Amino acid sequence: MATSRSSIVQAETIAAIATAIVPQQGSVGIVRLSGAEAVEIARHLFYAPGSQAWESHRILYGFIRQPKTQQVIDEALLLLMYAPRSFTREDVVEFHCHGGIMAVQQVLQLCLQQGARLAQPGEFSLRAFLNGRLDLTQAESVADLVGAQSPQAAQAAVAGLRGKLAQSLRQLRSDCLDLLAEIEARIDFEDDLPPLDLDWVRSRLDETLKTVRHILATAHQGELLRAGLKVAIIGRPNVGKSSLLNAWSKSDRAIVTDLPGTTRDIVESQLVVGGIPIQVLDTAGIRESSNPVEQMGIQRSRAAVQRADLVLLTVDAAGGWAEEEDLLYELIQPRPHLVVINKIDLVDSDPAARIEPILAQLGPASPVVQLSASQSRGLEALEQTLLKTVEASNLSAANLDLAINQRQAGAIAKAQNALQQVQATIQAGLPLDFWTIDLRAAIQDLGEVTGEAVTESMLDEIFSRFCIGK
């Protein structure tokens, strides 16, 4: 039978490499230990010349040595953080070694030989949560900060780390507990207390639900911050979609030829535009085809359009607007989009005569960008128009004071349903006992978000997604 991570969390001293390790790159690598034996292990491995004091929050200079042979493994720094003034509120030691692979790997192995156990993913953060250093929203914000792909994502993670989300949720839970206490008091001491003020109850429920809905509304924007905006480039074959992806990403991610139908699968590239992480999808050209492989690519292109937050309909300036564009334009209408008129370098002799018929096909709500992907012309205008479209479509997560993740959104949505059920119960004139059932469920659901009401299996699920060493 597997042992829960949280049940043994304080039983052993753990160790892990706490920095990204890239062969022959990186000047510093850190090996972190946490637990009751961390300092003792450090004393066995680290030689600090002179009279340096082993005091908390001091950095010692010296050498990491193999205890039996006294062979020097690395010249390093040692950072000491005694409990409770550490991230985990346990004794924490960090060896700051030279970067690369060999030094940190050898130091980690020495720590394990001295009795430490290799930390599991997220176990340092799990200990910080179980020891009261962080609540669950703050712990998840640590992972969000590590994985942030834009300044806005990092700022939202820092806001969560500082407890902004937790503060709002604790206040909601406290309001629900106050309401529950008032109701249960009338059940237990009906004859000794004045009747319950129904207007007060309804008002408190309305205010609580209003705040819950406001927090839930950040779920989609929070997902945009973490995963990035999905932008699909679509169009007929050979209109320059792959060239656009390559020019925009400054790479050769997609194969470019003069043969239509070259792209058969979705090609992705990660960009940051105006501080917004963007996942650009180059799709197969959409047209009627008897080729079964191309048909599969076209089906995936249509699916990518449905998943995309924003669609770039690419049109060949030289080829003009054809019947296929009518179908594609109709396909993307429900979604935020902009029209990219590509290959303008091929119509320089008389651009108006070629481009105006294309513009005549578009509605007033369709932003248009003219560019030449092959010459990397017009990309700045593309980015500016994209940012304006994102803002106009309410896809931007800028200035977001908090952003919940999918797990948090699921629990808060259950709390919302429970509170709405309390309102329905009151409206139906059911006894007070029925009110308390859904009110307790809402309190439980809100507690799952902050960690005040959470199971060990849920903790294992959450922290297993963290990187080792965090």
RAWO-V582387 format. One record per residue. N is the residue number from 1. RES is the residue in one letter. PHI is phi as a letter, one per 20 degrees, with the letter a starting at -180 (NA if undefined). Layout:
n: [N N]
res: [RES RES]
phi: [PHI PHI]
This chain:
n: [1 2 3 4 5 6 7 8 9 10 11 12 13 14 15 16 17 18 19 20 21 22 23 24 25 26 27 28 29 30 31 32 33 34 35 36 37 38 39 40 41 42 43 44 45 46 47 48 49 50 51 52 53 54 55 56 57 58 59 60 61 62 63 64 65 66 67 68 69 70 71 72 73 74 75 76 77 78 79 80 81 82 83 84 85 86 87 88 89 90 91 92 93 94 95 96 97 98 99 100 101 102 103 104 105 106 107 108 109 110 111 112 113 114 115 116 117 118 119 120 121 122 123 124 125 126 127 128 129 130 131 132 133 134 135 136 137 138 139 140 141 142 143 144 145 146 147 148 149 150 151 152 153 154 155 156 157 158 159 160 161 162 163 164 165 166 167 168 169 170 171 172 173 174 175 176 177 178 179 180 181 182 183 184 185 186 187 188 189 190 191 192 193 194 195 196 197 198 199 200 201 202 203 204 205 206 207 208 209 210 211 212 213 214 215 216 217 218 219 220 221 222 223 224 225 226 227 228 229 230 231 232 233 234 235 236 237 238 239 240 241 242 243 244 245 246 247 248 249 250 251 252 253 254 255 256 257 258 259 260 261 262 263 264 265 266 267 268 269 270 271 272 273 274 275 276 277 278 279 280 281 282 283 284 285 286 287 288 289 290 291 292 293 294 295 296 297 298 299 300 301 302 303 304 305 306 307 308 309 310 311 312 313 314 315 316 317 318 319 320 321 322 323 324 325 326 327 328 329 330 331 332 333 334 335 336 337 338 339 340 341 342 343 344 345 346 347 348 349 350 351 352 353 354 355 356 357 358 359 360 361 362 363 364 365 366 367 368 369 370 371 372 373 374 375 376 377 378 379 380 381 382 383 384 385 386 387 388 389 390 391 392 393 394 395 396 397 398 399 400 401 402 403 404 405 406 407 408 409 410 411 412 413 414 415 416 417 418 419 420 421 422 423 424 425 426 427 428 429 430 431 432 433 434 435 436 437 438 439 440 441 442 443 444 445 446 447 448 449 450 451 452 453 454 455 456 457 458 459 460 461 462 463 464 465 466 467 468 469 470]
res: [M A T S R S S I V Q A E T I A A I A T A I V P Q Q G S V G I V R L S G A E A V E I A R H L F Y A P G S Q A W E S H R I L Y G F I R Q P K T Q Q V I D E A L L L L M Y A P R S F T R E D V V E F H C H G G I M A V Q Q V L Q L C L Q Q G A R L A Q P G E F S L R A F L N G R L D L T Q A E S V A D L V G A Q S P Q A A Q A A V A G L R G K L A Q S L R Q L R S D C L D L L A E I E A R I D F E D D L P P L D L D W V R S R L D E T L K T V R H I L A T A H Q G E L L R A G L K V A I I G R P N V G K S S L L N A W S K S D R A I V T D L P G T T R D I V E S Q L V V G G I P I Q V L D T A G I R E S S N P V E Q M G I Q R S R A A V Q R A D L V L L T V D A A G G W A E E E D L L Y E L I Q P R P H L V V I N K I D L V D S D P A A R I E P I L A Q L G P A S P V V Q L S A S Q S R G L E A L E Q T L L K T V E A S N L S A A N L D L A I N Q R Q A G A I A K A Q N A L Q Q V Q A T I Q A G L P L D F W T I D L R A A I Q D L G E V T G E A V T E S M L D E I F S R F C I G K]
phi: [NA f e f f f f d f d e c e d b a f d c f d c g m c n e c c d d d c b q f e g f f f f f f d d d d f m d f e e d f l d d d d r c e c f g f e m f f e a e b d c d d c e f e e b f e m d f c c c e e d f f n d f f f f f f f f f f f f e o f d f f e g m f f f f f f f f e n f c e f f f f f f g f f f f e f d b g f f f f f f f f f f e n f f f f f f f f f f f f f f f f f f f f f f f f e c g f e c f g f f f f f f f f f f f f f f f f f f f f f f e f f f f f f f e e n f e d d e c q f f m e o f f f f f f f f e l b d f d f d b e e f n f f d c f d d b d c c c l n d f c d e d e d f g e a f b e f f f f g f f f f f f f f f f f e f e b d d e e c e f f e m e d f f f g f f f f f e g f d g b b d d e e m f f e c f f b f f f e e g f f f f e e f f e d f c c d b c f f d l e n f f f g f f f f f f f f f f e m e f d f m f f b b e e f f f f f f f f f f f f f f f f f f f f f f f m f f g g f f f f f f f f f f f f f f f f e n f b b e f f f f g f f f f e f f f n d]
